[in-house]
Amino acid sequence: MFRRKKGRVKDMDQQLLMNIRQLKKEWENLNSIIDQSIEPTEEGLKELALTKSKYLYLLREARHRGLNALS
């Protein structure tokens, strides 16, 4: 009754993997900036925590779907 189209699911999986890669780069960049800062701002620390949370959430979703970067 409720069937998903395989092509659409694969596109969503590829989009998820692309978003994970993008958030990882953003998290690494923000982490580098914060590490090099003498006094990191409160806003910068919040942005870093938010980006890290989004990244970890998407990783859990990919694991739940059984995805890896090589597929």
N, C-alpha and C positions, 0 to 999 in steps of 0.2 A: 504494500500500500504506500508506504513512505520510502521511496527509493531515491538515493542520491546519485547524481550523475558522476561517474568516475573522473571525467575531465575537469569538472568544476571543483571537486575535492582536491585533485592534484594541483590546480591553480591556487587554491587556498593554502595548501601545504607549502608551496613554493613562496607564496607571499609571506607566510609565517616565518620561514627560514630567512628570507630577505630582511624582514623586520628585526629578527634576532641579531643578525650580523650588524645591521645599522645601529641598534641600541647598544651593542657591545662596543662598537667604535666610539659612540657618543659617551658611554660610561667611562671608557679608558681615557678619552680626552679630558673629560671633566675631572677625573681622578688625578690626572697629571697636573692640571691647572691648580687644583686644591693642594696637592703635595708641594708644589713650587711656591705657593702663596705663604707669605709671612703671617698674615692674619686673614684666613678665609672668611668671607662674609656669611652671614646667616642664610641669605638667599642662595648662595652657591652651595652650601652644605645641604639645603633642602632639595635643590635641583639634583644634586648627586644622589641623594637617597631615593628620590622619585625615579630617576633613570635606572638605578640599580634594581629597584622593586619591579619596574616594568620588565626589565631584562630577565630577572629570575622567574617572573610569572610566565613569560613567553617560553622560557626553557622548560618549565613544568608542563605547559600545554603541548609542546613538541614531544616531550617524553611520553605524555599520555597518549598521543596519537601514534607513537612508535616511529617518529622521524629521526633522522640524523642528517648531518650536513653533506654526507657523501651520496645520499639517495637522490 
